[in-house]
Amino acid sequence: MTAVLAVAGLWLLFAATHVGLATGRVRAALVARLGEPGFGALFSVVASVTFAAAVACYAAHRADGPAGPALGGMAAVRWPLIGLIVAGTALVSAGSVGYPGAPYDMFARTVRAPRGIERVTRHPFFAGVALFAVAHMLLATRLVGTVMAGGLALVAIVGTRHQDAKLLARFGRPYAEYLAATSIVPFAAILAGRQRLVWRELPLAPLAIGVVLAAGLRAVHGSIFAHGGAWVIVSVVGAAGIFTWQTWRRTRRTGPPVPVRA
């Protein structure tokens, strides 16, 4: 159980620092002292170190400890869970491509009506990560794997709530109307009659890339956490670094995010 507790603790540390540093007052104080680029660098370093620690700990102990749910042994459950993983990866791809300019973009200047993948879920990236993680929680053959995936799901779910709260404080009624017309859970707003699916608006290419990526990950599944999880760490931290660099460029071009409403 030592490995299980260690992975759980590291994920909690990642979540606490990730959300805590982005909280309005903390972020404002750090930006005032370090500047926008300095804050971005600090945030990235803390997130990278805590994420790498969680992955490395899991990679070293992924075969240890008590058994997990291991629902992959039941075909009737295994294939729907694999479907969730594919759907989640597709949403992550669509959310990554569609982030700039979307209402949930932290640098958005206005809140437009939902369109495209936002009609399905207003947070495609976070929703995709949550689907991916929950499915892996149930497929994990070891409890440490369930905790690892659960930590990822926790960060995604907390992230959506935190981001919505910040954007609601920033934009007020326009974002409240956006919240009322959309859902975090995929298709929930559509099934509730608050939204409709418009096929021609869907980002088909990013969704297809996500499906191909899911297939590729499946092909190398056995070696993903080899070498202390280096492949996962480099891939995720590298992608986050590119995103941070793009954010820095946008800050220089358009200025900092819209201030939070009083």
C-alpha positions in Angstrom: 0.0 0.0 0.0 3.0 2.3 0.3 3.1 2.9 -3.5 -0.6 3.5 -3.6 -0.4 6.2 -0.9 2.7 7.7 -2.5 1.0 8.1 -5.9 -2.1 9.4 -4.3 -0.1 12.0 -2.3 1.8 13.1 -5.4 -1.4 13.6 -7.4 -2.9 15.6 -4.6 0.2 17.8 -4.5 0.0 18.3 -8.3 -3.7 19.2 -8.1 -3.3 21.5 -5.1 -0.4 23.5 -6.7 -2.0 23.4 -10.2 -5.3 24.9 -8.9 -3.8 26.9 -6.1 -1.3 28.9 -8.2 -4.0 29.7 -10.7 -6.5 31.0 -8.0 -7.3 34.7 -8.6 -5.6 36.3 -5.6 -2.5 34.0 -5.7 -2.0 34.5 -9.4 -2.5 38.3 -9.2 0.1 38.5 -6.4 2.6 36.4 -8.3 2.1 38.3 -11.6 2.6 41.6 -9.7 5.9 40.3 -8.4 7.2 38.2 -11.3 5.3 39.5 -14.3 3.2 37.4 -16.7 6.1 35.5 -18.2 7.6 34.9 -14.8 4.4 33.6 -13.5 4.0 31.3 -16.5 7.5 30.0 -16.0 6.9 29.3 -12.3 3.6 27.6 -12.9 5.1 25.4 -15.6 8.1 24.4 -13.5 5.9 23.5 -10.5 3.4 21.6 -12.6 6.2 19.8 -14.5 8.1 18.7 -11.4 5.0 17.5 -9.5 3.6 15.7 -12.6 6.9 14.0 -13.3 7.2 12.9 -9.7 3.7 11.2 -9.8 4.5 9.5 -13.1 7.9 8.3 -12.1 6.6 6.9 -8.8 3.8 5.1 -10.6 6.2 3.8 -13.3 8.5 2.3 -10.6 5.6 0.6 -8.7 3.0 -0.1 -11.4 3.2 -3.9 -10.9 3.2 -3.7 -7.1 0.5 -3.9 -4.4 -3.1 -5.0 -4.2 -5.1 -6.0 -7.2 -7.3 -3.4 -9.0 -10.8 -3.8 -10.6 -9.4 -5.4 -13.7 -12.7 -5.2 -15.5 -10.9 -5.8 -18.8 -11.4 -9.5 -18.2 -15.1 -9.0 -18.9 -15.8 -8.5 -22.6 -19.1 -6.9 -22.0 -17.4 -4.2 -20.0 -14.0 -4.1 -21.6 -15.1 -2.9 -25.0 -17.3 0.0 -23.8 -14.5 1.1 -21.6 -12.1 1.0 -24.6 -14.7 3.1 -26.4 -14.6 5.7 -23.7 -10.8 5.8 -24.0 -11.0 6.4 -27.7 -13.8 9.0 -27.3 -11.7 10.7 -24.6 -8.6 10.9 -26.7 -10.6 12.3 -29.6 -12.1 15.0 -27.3 -8.6 15.9 -26.0 -7.4 16.4 -29.6 -10.5 18.5 -30.5 -10.1 20.5 -27.3 -6.4 21.2 -27.9 -7.0 22.5 -31.4 -10.1 24.5 -30.6 -8.9 26.1 -27.4 -7.7 29.5 -28.9 -10.6 31.9 -29.1 -13.1 29.6 -27.5 -15.3 31.0 -24.6 -13.3 28.8 -22.2 -10.0 30.2 -23.4 -8.5 32.1 -20.5 -7.4 34.8 -22.9 -10.9 35.2 -24.5 -12.1 38.8 -24.7 -15.8 38.0 -25.3 -18.2 35.1 -24.8 -19.8 33.9 -28.0 -22.6 31.4 -28.4 -21.5 27.7 -28.2 -20.7 26.0 -31.4 -19.0 22.8 -32.7 -17.6 20.5 -30.1 -18.7 23.0 -27.4 -22.3 21.9 -28.0 -21.2 18.4 -26.9 -19.1 19.6 -23.9 -17.9 23.0 -23.1 -14.6 21.6 -21.8 -13.6 19.0 -24.5 -10.0 18.7 -23.3 -10.9 18.2 -19.6 -13.9 16.0 -20.4 -11.7 13.9 -22.7 -9.1 13.4 -20.0 -11.8 12.5 -17.4 -13.3 9.8 -19.8 -9.8 8.4 -20.5 -8.9 8.3 -16.9 -12.1 6.8 -15.5 -12.0 4.0 -18.0 -8.4 3.3 -17.0 -9.4 3.3 -13.3 -11.7 0.4 -14.0 -9.4 -1.5 -16.4 -6.4 -1.3 -14.0 -5.1 -4.6 -12.9 -3.4 -3.1 -9.8 -4.8 -0.6 -7.3 -1.9 1.7 -7.8 -3.0 2.0 -11.5 -6.6 2.8 -10.3 -5.2 5.5 -8.0 -2.9 6.9 -10.8 -5.8 7.2 -13.2 -8.1 8.5 -10.5 -5.6 11.3 -9.8 -5.8 12.3 -13.4 -9.6 12.2 -13.4 -9.6 14.3 -10.2 -7.4 17.0 -11.8 -9.6 17.1 -14.9 -12.8 17.4 -13.0 -11.5 20.0 -10.5 -10.0 21.8 -13.5 -13.4 22.3 -15.2 -15.0 23.6 -12.0 -12.1 26.0 -11.3 -12.0 27.3 -14.9 -15.7 27.9 -15.0 -15.7 29.8 -11.7 -12.9 32.0 -12.9 -14.6 32.8 -16.2 -17.9 33.4 -14.5 -16.2 35.9 -12.2 -14.5 37.5 -15.2 -17.4 37.8 -17.6 -20.5 37.6 -15.4 -23.9 37.2 -17.2 -22.5 36.3 -20.7 -20.6 33.3 -19.3 -23.5 32.4 -17.0 -25.7 32.1 -20.2 -22.9 30.0 -21.8 -22.9 27.7 -18.8 -26.7 27.4 -18.9 -26.6 26.4 -22.6 -23.8 23.8 -22.3 -22.6 21.0 -20.1 -19.4 19.5 -18.9 -20.6 15.9 -19.3 -20.6 15.1 -23.0 -24.1 15.2 -24.6 -25.8 16.1 -21.3 -27.0 19.5 -22.5 -28.2 18.0 -25.8 -30.1 15.3 -24.1 -31.6 17.9 -21.7 -32.8 19.9 -24.7 -30.6 22.9 -23.9 -28.4 22.4 -26.9 -28.4 20.7 -30.3 -25.8 18.8 -32.3 -24.8 20.5 -35.5 -22.8 17.9 -37.5 -21.2 20.4 -40.0 -19.7 22.4 -37.1 -17.8 19.4 -35.6 -14.0 19.5 -36.0 -13.8 16.2 -37.8 -10.0 16.3 -38.6 -8.9 16.8 -34.9 -11.4 14.1 -33.8 -10.0 11.7 -36.4 -6.5 12.5 -35.2 -7.5 11.6 -31.7 -8.8 8.3 -32.8 -5.5 7.5 -34.6 -3.6 8.6 -31.6 -5.6 6.3 -29.4 -4.8 3.4 -31.8 -1.1 4.3 -31.7 -1.1 4.4 -27.9 -2.8 1.0 -27.8 -0.1 -0.4 -30.1 2.7 0.7 -27.7 0.7 0.3 -24.5 3.1 -2.1 -22.8 6.0 0.2 -23.0 4.4 3.6 -22.3 5.8 3.7 -18.7 9.1 2.1 -19.5 12.3 3.9 -18.4 10.7 5.4 -15.4 7.8 6.9 -17.4 10.2 9.1 -19.4 8.1 8.9 -22.5 5.0 10.1 -20.7 6.9 12.8 -18.9 8.7 14.2 -21.9 5.5 14.1 -24.1 3.2 15.8 -21.6 5.7 18.3 -20.3 6.9 19.1 -23.8 3.3 19.7 -25.0 2.7 21.9 -21.9 5.8 23.8 -22.7 4.6 24.5 -26.2 1.3 25.6 -24.9 3.0 27.9 -22.4 5.2 29.4 -25.1 2.1 30.0 -27.3 0.3 31.6 -24.3 3.3 33.9 -23.7 3.3 35.0 -27.4 -0.5 35.7 -27.1 0.1 37.7 -24.0 2.7 39.9 -25.8 0.4 40.3 -28.8 -3.0 40.9 -27.1 -2.1 41.7 -23.5 -3.0 39.8 -20.3 -6.4 38.1 -19.7 -9.5 40.2 -19.0 -9.4 41.2 -15.3 -11.8 39.5 -13.0 -15.0 41.6 -12.4 -15.3 43.3 -9.0 
